Amino acid sequence: MIDWIKSAAETNPDKPKWSTVTFNPWDYQDAASLQAGFFAELTEVFGGPSRPDEVRRRISAFGRSVAPFASLGAIVGFDLSSSVDAAAKLLDVDRSVAVTRSRLESSLEAAKTPVLVIIDDLDRVSAEELLLTLKLVRQLGRLPYVHYLLSYDETTILDVLTRTSLIGEGSLGRARDYMEKVVQVRFDVPALRPSDAVRLTNQGLSDLAEDGRMQLSQEDSNRFSSAYFGFIAARLDTPRAIKRYFSQLRLLAPAMGSELDLVDFLVLTWLRTAEPAVYQLLQRKRADLIGSPRSSTSYGRSNRDHLENQGAEWRRQISDSGTRPEDIEGVGLAIGFLFPKFREAWSTKPTDAYRPRTLGIAQDVYFDRYFSVGVPEDDIADDTIRDALNAYSTGNEERSSAVMLVRIALERNPELVVGKISRELDARRPTEPGVFQWVATIHKDLPLDNTFLPPAQQLEAAVALLLRSMNEEQISAAVDSLVASGNSEFLVGVLYRATHEYSAEPTPSIALTERQLERARSLMVHELADSDPQRMSTSARSAAWSWSSVDPVGFRDWIESLRTRRGEIEALCFFVNSGVSLGTRTPISRLSVGNARI
């Protein structure tokens, strides 16, 4: 608005043309330099060969007459401490305020040059600087052809004035009366209409999309619309607020690319901009924010009490972060939008079944990306996973740097990388033979893991889910690829999961054809041909047991061949139950008889 007014004044079709000067009190370190700068800016308007030099001299004279002694040197351009004679000259009778004002008014009347002095952000200066600026405006406000445009937030101005000795604390009425003596004509800027805010927000998102920084799908648009009208719109209510928000997005979006959930990123960036202290709080409360909410079946009285206590504590911490009371609810809705676990405590109501969104901030492996604004060193970009998959899909794995990066990351953090590969397989549903052979190779190279949820099982589950979504021809091609990989344990693990019903799986199990079973059987028989039941590894024994369920005929024939080659006692050894303790540094193998352990 100020730029528009300034442009209108400078392009005024009437004669003479207006001159404008912008005075920013923030540019000066103290009250003395502020006063000197004020007159210097006003004097500069009348500079140049076409300007009346008389007016400049009169403005300087008037400035000297009203300035405190300490700032005289700044106004006239020399150091008073080095020239006592010059200081005495400045204090002569001609410095009378009435005399110098009268002379200045006469010069301005003769010049007939209308001047608009724009003072913006008046509400951001200290109390002393504010009083001085207002005093200067009052002193010069009646000068002919000189006009002032003051821009400020009235609530802040009145609050600052009540902290001065001139007004007194708590005297809002006196502060308002004082401002009425300074401002003759006031114009209250109307609130930004909701339709205009929506238009500016849409324009900001469109600009990001056109620049290639951020492109939202229809689903993303629907989710962001829910967030915008739910809690963001109430705070994006001025052009300044909207501009700050999209400046943050333009700065941060290029670094993230497709490595984040875009809507989560939009909402978190709004929190970063509007509530920076709450944004910092989220990082400190990571453990309390990540994870799925409780099951509604366990939602008893004790749980409700616990959640109510959690909600009350969150409200206290958000309030302590400096959030205004009227904004606390909106901030809570924003955090709940990002973190279902928080939402349950905030509303103390059961939440719907929650499945973490791909790349969502509520997923442990992605949380840090949103705050580091990049991929941490111990992580790997999702784009790299996709590039490696593309390479194996097209047969270009030998020339792919992404394949090498994935291999390195697997050695450093197998759980993280396997999880990402599994999610990408689920999202893309590839059918190319090269992909299956690559995943089988990864499975084989994974270190032995004694944890309860080893990465190897996650890979098996991901490929089994792929098989469940394929037709018979595609399944046969996938089985052939897995057989060609030579990883019998992976093959049987995948087939076992694909052919058995699991309540958590969204797709039905499959039934293998005789040809598919024969292909799998050929690899298992080859791998187990020389097996010694007494010395089989735990993983090999587990694979053989899975095979017995997938292919009972092939397993029976193998046991019969084992009995023929090694005798009945040796064959019987395979059926002795054994178990390995999990989660320990040195796993212990035990024989087991029913519930007893030997």
Secondary structure, DSSP 8 states (H G I E B T S, - for coil): -HHHHHHHHHT-SSSS--EEEEE-GGG-SSHHHHHHHHHHHHHHTT-STTS-HHHHHHHHHHHHHHS-GGGHHHHHTS-GGG-HHHHHHHTSGGG-HHHHHHHHHHHHHHH---EEEEE--GGGS-HHHHHHHHHHHHHHTTSTTEEEEE---HHHHHHHHTTSTTT-TT-HHHHHHHHHHH-SS--------HHHHHHHHHHHHHHHHHTTS----HHHHHHHHHHIIIIITTT--SHHHHHHHHHHHHHHHHHHTTSS-HHHHHHHHHHHHH-HHHHHHHHHTHHHHSS----GGG--HHHHHHHHHHHHHHHHHHHHTT--GGGHHHHHHHHHHH-HHHHHHHHTS--------TT-TTSHHHHHHHHHTS--TTS--HHHHHHHHHHHHHT-GGG-HHHHHHHHHHHH-HHHHHHHHHHHHHHH----HHHHHHHHHHHHHS----SSS-HHHHHHHHHHHHHHTS-HHHHHHHHHHHHHHT-HHHHHHHHHHHHS--TT-SS------HHHHHHHHHHHHHHHTT--TTT--HHHHHHHHHHHHH-HHHHHHHHHHHHHHH-HHHHHHTTS-EEE--SSSS--EEEEETTEE-
